[in-house]
Structures are given as structure tokens and as C-alpha cells.
Amino acid sequence: MSENAKIEKAINDLKNGKMILIYDSDDREGEADMVVASEFITPEHIRTMRKDGGGLICTAIHPKYCEAVGIPFMIDVFDCANEKFPILKELYPNDIPYDEKSSFSITVNHRSTFTGITDNDRALTIKKLAELLKEKRYNDFGKEFRAPGHVVLLRASEGLLKNREGHTEMTVALAELAGLTPITTICEMMGDDGKAMSRAETEKYAEEHGLAHLNGEELINYYMDKINK
């Protein structure tokens, strides 16, 4: 199957609420992430990510939604608060070996959750967030969610893959291509040796579970070709 055909299959899988895998590159994180469109998230997706992925479960959001709601980069929160809490200035992430800026934002729970950490609670928080953004109920964000919480939000960079080539931007861009609400839930795949699973291991996992496995470079080229037409 050609790379374009693989990407188009992955787009179709996302539309059907199925999980896919995306490996970024050997020159970046060297990691594969499990990915699901957040509007279709279920407790079963969270459970699979938690047990088979093992990394940090995060929800990536298109910058247009972040701007509309007012969801900040966490580093911008640090900048605003560092006069009162000087330690925050010392924690500035200016030495990330694979990137220039972190996409990490705030953490939230939906107000109807209990602890927020269970598979059911996290799925509910993510599902309700996707619904709020899809329905453009931006002013209801504070009414529906509280912080801090157990769902880690990631803010995709403006311009998506034009400016940054992380899983945050790749997955949001793919959801956008699929015509879905561009908010995705992702989780890095960790191995039993304490390291990120190799590409060979994640490809084997994808084959065993019938999941699409994409290469970041091909996905980026596909996306740039589509938006430049």
C-alpha cells in the first residue's frame, strides 16, 4: 500500500472512531503515539492507551479553538506568574533537545466527574470538551470544567505543520483533513524496558491489532500538499 493510501485509510479510520498510530521520526522524539479523534473517545480508548501505550494521555487542540476559549500555553502562564513565584522563571524550558517550544497547556476535569482520573472520568472530560468546541460554546468553558485536572491539554501551534512538526500538530492536522472537530487524544507508546517503543515494535503492534501506522514525514508532506493545492 502506498503512503498516500495509508494516510487516507487512517483518515477513514479516524472518522469511524478507530485508533491509529503515528511515528514522528528518528530525528525528533523517535516515538509513536496512539491517536483517536476526541469526539469519538470512549473509556475503552483510555484503557487501551493506559495499558498498551503507557505514556502521558493528552488532548491536542487546534489553535483557533485555543484562541476562541483563551486556553494558554503553560509557559505563558509561568511568564505571567513568575514575579510572584520566581521559581517559575527558573523552570523555563529553553533546553528541550528536540524542540523550541512546549505545546503543554493547562489540565482540566469536567465538573461532573468525581476524581477525574478513571477511564470513565477522563473519557467524559475529553468528550465534553470536544462537544463544547464543536458547538462553539466557548463562553461555557469555565462553567463546564475545573482546573487543575487529570486531562492534559496541548495547544497546537499557529499554522500547525508549517511551524512545528510534533504529534500535537500532526494529529490535529489529520483530524482537520478528515473533516472532524480538530481535537485529538494521544498517548506515547512505552516499552517494558522503560524506553519508548521502537518503530519496529509499534509497527508490529499495529499489524497485530489491525491499526493504521503512519510515518510523520509522509504525513507532513501529504498535509502540506493538500493545503497548498
Residue pairs with C-beta under 8 A, 6 or more apart in sequence:
1 9
3 215
3 218
3 222
4 222
6 212
6 213
6 214
6 218
7 174
7 214
7 218
7 219
7 222
9 212
10 20
10 174
10 212
10 214
11 174
11 177
11 178
12 178
13 19
13 20
13 211
13 212
14 20
14 35
14 36
14 37
14 174
14 175
14 178
14 180
15 37
15 178
15 179
15 180
17 36
17 37
17 40
17 42
18 36
18 211
19 34
19 35
19 36
19 45
19 48
19 211
20 34
20 35
20 36
20 211
20 212
20 213
20 214
21 32
21 33
21 34
21 35
21 189
21 202
21 205
21 206
21 211
21 212
21 213
21 214
22 32
22 33
22 35
22 167
22 170
22 171
22 174
22 213
22 214
22 215
22 216
22 219
23 31
23 32
23 199
23 202
23 213
23 214
23 215
23 216
24 30
24 31
24 32
24 33
24 165
24 166
24 167
24 170
24 216
25 165
25 215
25 216
25 217
26 199
28 98
28 99
28 165
28 166
28 216
29 98
29 166
29 167
29 188
29 196
30 196
30 199
31 55
31 167
31 188
31 189
31 196
31 197
32 188
32 189
32 196
32 197
32 199
32 202
32 213
33 53
33 55
33 167
33 171
33 186
33 187
33 188
33 189
34 48
34 49
34 52
34 53
34 186
34 187
34 189
35 167
35 171
35 174
35 184
35 185
35 186
36 45
36 184
36 185
36 186
37 175
37 178
37 180
37 181
37 183
37 184
37 185
38 59
38 126
38 127
38 129
38 130
38 181
38 183
38 184
38 185
39 127
39 130
39 131
39 134
39 180
39 181
39 183
41 123
41 126
41 127
41 130
41 185
42 123
43 118
43 119
43 120
43 122
43 123
44 119
45 123
45 185
46 57
46 119
46 122
46 123
47 119
49 55
49 57
49 185
49 187
50 57
50 119
50 187
52 189
52 205
53 187
53 188
53 189
53 190
54 187
54 188
54 189
54 190
55 187
55 188
55 189
55 190
55 196
56 152
56 187
56 188
57 122
57 151
57 152
57 185
57 186
57 187
58 151
58 152
58 153
58 154
58 168
58 185
58 186
58 187
59 126
59 129
59 151
59 152
59 153
59 154
59 183
59 184
59 185
59 186
60 103
60 154
60 156
60 167
60 168
60 169
60 171
60 172
60 183
60 184
60 185
60 186
61 71
61 105
61 133
61 153
61 154
61 155
61 156
61 172
61 182
61 183
62 156
62 160
62 172
62 176
62 182
62 183
63 155
63 156
63 157
63 158
63 160
64 182
65 71
65 133
65 138
65 182
65 183
66 72
66 105
66 155
66 156
68 136
68 138
69 133
69 138
69 141
70 141
71 105
71 106
71 141
71 153
71 155
72 105
72 106
72 155
73 101
73 102
73 103
73 104
73 105
73 155
74 102
74 104
74 105
74 106
75 92
75 93
75 101
75 102
75 104
77 106
78 88
78 89
78 91
78 92
81 88
82 88
82 89
93 101
93 102
96 102
99 164
99 166
100 164
101 157
101 164
103 154
103 155
103 156
103 157
103 164
103 166
103 168
103 169
104 152
104 153
104 154
104 155
105 152
105 153
105 154
105 155
106 147
106 148
106 153
107 147
107 148
107 149
107 150
107 151
107 152
107 153
108 125
108 129
108 145
108 146
108 147
108 148
108 149
108 151
108 153
109 116
109 121
109 125
109 145
109 146
109 147
109 149
109 150
109 151
110 116
110 121
110 124
110 125
110 128
110 129
110 144
110 145
111 143
111 144
111 145
111 146
112 124
112 128
113 121
113 124
113 125
113 149
114 121
115 121
115 150
116 122
116 125
116 149
116 150
116 151
117 150
121 150
122 150
122 151
125 145
125 149
125 150
125 151
126 151
126 185
128 144
128 145
129 145
129 151
129 183
130 181
130 183
132 138
132 140
132 141
132 144
133 181
133 183
134 181
154 168
154 186
155 168
156 164
156 168
156 169
156 172
156 182
157 163
157 164
157 168
157 169
160 169
160 172
160 173
160 176
160 223
161 169
161 170
161 173
161 220
161 223
161 224
162 224
163 169
165 216
165 220
167 186
167 188
168 186
170 216
170 219
170 220
170 223
171 184
171 186
172 182
172 183
172 184
173 182
173 219
173 223
174 184
174 219
174 223
175 181
175 182
175 183
175 184
176 182
177 223
177 226
188 196
189 196
189 197
189 201
189 202
189 205
190 196
190 197
191 197
191 198
191 201
197 205
202 213
203 213
205 211
206 212
206 213
207 213
